[in-house]
Structure formats: C-alpha cells, structure tokens
C-alpha cells in the first residue's frame, strides 16, 4: 500500500518536475499573447487614472544642440518584432511559417542596417570637420542620452539559450526561459528608472542619466552554471549502473544458468510475458521500432536496465498528441503496461523523462 501511495505521489510530481515539453512549447505563443494583453490593459488603466502632469514654470524645452544628431523615428524595431514572432511560431509549428519568419527577420535586419548606414553617411560629413575642442563629461542640458547597458548582450545570450531549448527541449528549454525572462525583467527595471527620471524632469527641466551599470558577473555565473547543468541533465550524463554484472547481487540474464556451460532450464521464462518487449539501457531504447496489432488491446513490457534512472513508455499519434502514457519507474525493474486498442497507423514512442534521446517508431496494423 505504501509503495502504491509513493508511486502515485511520484507520478503526480512528475507532471510538474518533468512536464510534457512539447505541449509547453506549443503553449508558448499563447502564454506570450496573454502576458502582452495583460500588460497593455494594465498600462492603459494606469494612463486613464493618471493625474495631469504638473510642469514647473522654469521648465527648459529640450532642443538638440548644434552639431548633435538625434536619430529620428524608425519602423525597423516594429518590423523586427513581427519577424521574430513569426520565426518563433515557425520554430514551434514548422512548415511555411518558419520560412516566412526567417525571411521577414532577415529583410527587417537588412532594412535596419541600410537605415543605420544612411544615418552614418549623413552624419560623417556634417560632424567630422567640426569636432568640439572640449570633450564634455555628459550630454548638454535638455538632451538625454541612454547610458551603456549590458542588457542587449544578456538578451542575446538568453535568446540563444531559448533557441537551443526550442530545438533540443527538456532542461535546455527551461534554462533558456529563465535566462531570457531574467534579462527582460532587468531591462524593464532599467526602463522604469529612466521613466522616473523623465517624470522628475517635468519639474526640473533637466533629464538626468541613471547610474552606470555594474558588470553582471553574478547573473552570468548563474546562467553558466544553469546551462552546464541543463546540458548534463539533457544528455543523461549521470552515471547509471548496468543491470547485468554491474552491481553485486545483480540477477543473471533471462534464461541464463547458474553453472557455466549448463543449458537453461526448460521451464524458465525467456523474458517478460508481453506482446511487445522494449529495453531501456544507457538512456536509450535498444529497440528503435516495434509492431503491434491495431484496434486490439496489447501488452507492452519495459525492461529498465538503468539502475536508479526513471523511465517509461509514452505513445503519440502523428499529430503529436499523447494517446497512452505508462507509469514512470526506476530501474532495475520490469513493468508490463496494458495498452488500450488504438487505430492502425504509425505512432512515436518515447520516454517522458528523456524525450530527446529515447525515441522510436511503432507500427500498428
């Protein structure tokens, strides 16, 4: 009874600790859309309830000093966000959306580059002959120049880790989400500080810069440790003992005799009694394919030869929908699953705990 209770608790915790990464990836666009809608609603509500701005009588109207070029408005960031959104949708759903997203993002970046080169060529002739004789410590009064920031670099690192997670799934996806979300939250905090300075400038007439940022050594170290740990977990590099001959007291191979050269007993079973037998060893399925009857219930035995490592068998149809999921259990042990009747066709079978390394194809006919 206690063993069944403990198995039930482990199976419940598995849904939170080892979720279905495929389903989570498919829900990412929906979750992002919900978060964006909530942020927009909150922003509009705050703007509607905000009091009128009180400006001081001595407020200085910001004007760009002579010889200083302020870049004008641009649609490139909007186009880039649309291209990135299409690219993320393509990574999740594949097909033409992926190609369309890649084309849109590349065209946007090329447009952005052409725009930057145009501004550079425009400024080069105007500013090069008339460089100021004195280098000031900061921008002139009334001009706000955003200070240096590590957020773009961290954002690129987080986006790269998220891309790796979208490709390989599992723990890499979780670490990528953590890296990108932590970077965006830090960026939001910096933007909030600049907004506070802007509000203060309504009364003083001078916009002060926020303090120079410190090197985010702690965050970079934490992300590095998380990435290394995710790679180790994803690759299944934790040592696992072999069931046969790897540990004292390990049982001999099925059908093997206790004495060398003695033939196996005639009444000894050759293996688990099931219609289909799969073996998990070294965080891999030794059988990449199997066949089973369609429209008829059948039994499936899983021999888990990885000591202390959890495995199970899950079946998914052609659309990636789970049609059967067996109980997760630690090795060394054998479980026999009762699979219900399924329609004829090809199904993907995998281990829910290791969905990137333990995969195969089942044919029901």
N, C-alpha and C positions, 0 to 999 in steps of 0.2 A: 504493500500500500504506500509506504514512504517513497519507494522507488518510482511508482507511478506519479505521485504528487510532485516529486522533484523533476521528473521528466516533463510534466505539464508546465511547471514554472520556467524551466529552461526553454521550452518551445514558445511560451509567451514572451520571454525576454528576447528571444531571437528576432521577433518582429521589430524590436526597437534597436537592438545592437547590430543585427545583421539583416537589414531590410532588403526588399526587392529593389536593387539598384536600377533595373530597367524601368520599373514603374516610377521611381523617383525622378529619373532623367526626363521621362515623358511629362511629368507634372511641373518641371522647372519653368517653362514658359507661362503656365497658368499661375504659378505662385508669384513670379515676377510681375505679371499683369495685375494681380490682386494688390501687391505691395505698392505698385505705381499708382493705382486708383486711390488707395487709402491715403498715400502721401499727398496727392493732388487735392483730395477732398479736405484733408486737414489744413493744407496751405490756403485754400480758398475760404474756409471757415475763419481762419485766423485773420486773413485780409479783410473779410467782411466785418469782423468785430473790432478791428484795429481803430484806434483813435486817430484823428487828423494829426499830421506831423507839425510840430512846433519848431519853426525856424527862427534863429536869432536875427536881430536887426543887423548885426555886423557880419552876416554870413558872406563869405567870398565865393563868387561864382567861379567854378573851376573852368579854366581856359588852358588850352595846350600852349605852352611857351613856344616862341620861335625856334626852329631847328629841332624840335622834338616831334617825332611821328607816332601817333597813336593808331594802331590798326583799326580799320573800320569793321562794320558788321559782316558776318560771313555765314553762309548756309552750310558750309562744309561739316561742322560738328553735327548738325541735324541729319545730313545725308550719311555721315559715318555711323551714327547710332542706328539708323534704319538698316544699313548694310550689315552691321554687327548683329542686329536682331535676326535678320534673315539667315546669316551664317550660323547662329546658334540653333535656330529652328531646323536648318539643314543638317547640323550635326546630330540632332535628336531624331528627325524623321527621315533623313536621307533623300535620295531622288533629286528631282529638278530643283527643289528648294535650296539644297546645298550649293548647286552650281550657280543659281541666281544670287544667293547671298555672297558667294565668293566674288562674282563679277561686280555686284553692287559695291562691295567694300573696296575692291581694287580700284574701280573707277573713282570712287569718292576720295581715296588717298591720292590718286594721281591729280584730281582736281585741286585738292588741298595743297599739294606740292607746287602745282602751277601758280596758284594764288600766292603762296609764300615767295616763290621766285619773282613774281611780278612786283610784290611789295619790296623785296630786296633790291631789285633793279631800280625801282623808283627812288628808294632812299639813298642808294650808293652815290649817285651824282649830286644830290642835294646836301648831304651831311658830310661827305669826305673832305671837301675843301674848307669847311668852316667848323672844324672841331673846337670845342671850348678849350681855352687855355688853362682853366682851373677845373679839376675833377671834384665834383661835389660828393659829399657823403651820402646824400639821398636825393630823391626826386624833388623838383621845385614845389613850392606851396600850391595846393589845389590839384596836384597830379598824383594819382595813386598808381604805383607800380607794384604788382604782386611780387612778393619776395620768393626766394628759392624754396623748393619743396621736394621732398623725397617721394611724395605720393604718386607721381606718374611712374617712377621706377618700380615702386611697390605694386602699383596697379598692373603694370606689365608682368611682373612676376606672378601675381595672383591669377591673372587671366591665363598665363601659360600653364600654371598648375591646374586650373579648371579645365583647360583644353585636354590636358593629359588625362584628367579624371573622366571627361566625357568619352575619351577613346577607350581607356582601359577599365573604367568603372571602379567599383569597390571602394577601398580606402583612399585611393588617389582622388576620387571624386569628392569625398568628404573633406580632405585636406585642401583641395582646390577651392571649395566653397568657403572654408574657414579663412584662407589667405585672402580671397577677393573681398569677402564681407568685411574683414577687419580693416583692409585698406580703404574701402569705400566709407566705412564709419569714421576712420581717421580723417579722410578728406572732407567728410561732412562737418566734423568738428572744426577743422581749419576754416571752412567756408562760414561757419557760424561766427567764429571770432572776427573774420573780416566784415561780416554783416553788422556785428556790434559796433565796430569802428566806424562803419558808414553811418549808422544811426547817430553816433556821437558827433560826427561831422556836420549833421544838420544844425547843431547849435554852435559849434566852434568855427565852422567854415574851413577846417583843415583836416584832411583824412590821413591818419597815422597808419603806418605799417605794423603788422603783427610781428612779434619777436622772431628772430631767425630760428629755424628748426634745428633740433639736435639729430645726430646720426641715429637712426632707429636700429641700433645694434641688438637690443633685446628682441624686437619683433623679428628681425632677420634670423637670429639664432633660433627662436622658437619655430619659425617656418621651416628652417633647415632640418631641425630635429623631427618635426612632424612629417616632412617629406621623406626622410630616410626611413622613419618607422612605417610609413604607408607603403613604401616600396618593399620593405621586408615582409610586411603582412600580406601584401598583394601577391608577391611571388611565392608565398608559402615557404620561406627560408627557415622557419623554426624547425629544429631537429625533431624528427619523429622516428621512433623505433620500428623495426620490421617485426611482423608477427611471427615469422618463421626463423628461428635461430637467432633473433636479435636480442632476446631477453631470457633470463633464467626462467625455467618453468614454462616456456612457450610450447604450445602444443605442436606436434609434428604436422606435416602437410596432410590434407584429407586423403585417406586411403593408404598412408604410409604405415609400415610395420614397425614394431618396437625393436626387432632384431635386424641387423644388416643382412640383405640377401633373402629374407623371408618374404614370400608373397603376401599381399594384403588378404585379410580375411574376406570370405565371400559375402558375409552378411554385413560388412562395414559400408556405410553410405559413402559414395564418391564425393559428395558435396551437399549443399543445402537443397532440399526438395522444393523446386520452384520452376515455373515455365521459363523464366529468364534469370540469368545469374550475371551480376556485374561485380567487378573487384576494384576497390579504391586503394591505390598504393602509391606513395610518393606524391600525394596531392594530384593524382591523375586517375582517370578511368583506364584500366587496361584494355577494355573492350570499347572501341570508338563507335560501334554500331551494334544494333540487335534488331531482331524481328519478333513480332508477337501477333496473335490473332486480333482482327478488328471486330467491333461490335460484340465482343465477348470479354467478360472479366478474366484477368490473368494475374498470376503471382510473380513478383519480381524480388529476387534476393540480392541484397547488397552486402558484400564481404568487405568490411572496413579493416584493412591491414595496417593503417596508420595509428600507432599507439597514442592515445590521448588527443587525437585530432578529430574534430566533429565533421561528419559527412552525412549526406542524404541524397535522395534522387528526386528531382522535380521534372515534370513533363510540361512542355509548352507547345501550343499549336503553331501553325505557320504565321499567324499574326502576332506571336509573342505573348499570348495570353496563357497563364498557367492553368492547366486542366487537371493536374494532380501534383501534390507535394507530400512526400514521405517525411516521417519523423526524423529529426536530426539526432544522431547518437555518436558517442565517442568510440574510437577503436581501442583495443582489438575486439571486434564483435561482429556478428552477422544478424541482420534483420531481414524478415520477409514481409514485403508490402503486398496488400491486396489492391490491385489497380482496377478501377471500375471499367465497364465497357466504353470504348472510345471509337469514334468513326475511323474508317480507313484513311490512310494518308501518312505523310512524314511528320514526325514530331522531333523537337530538340529536347534532349535530356541533359541535365546539368546538376551540379551540386550547388545548393542555395548558398552555402558558406563560401565556396570558391567558384564563382560563376565564370571566371575568365580562363581558368586553366582546366577545369573538369567539365568538359562538354562532349557531346556526341549526338548521333542521329539515330532515331528509332523509326522503323517502318512497320506500320500496322496494315495487314492485308488479310 
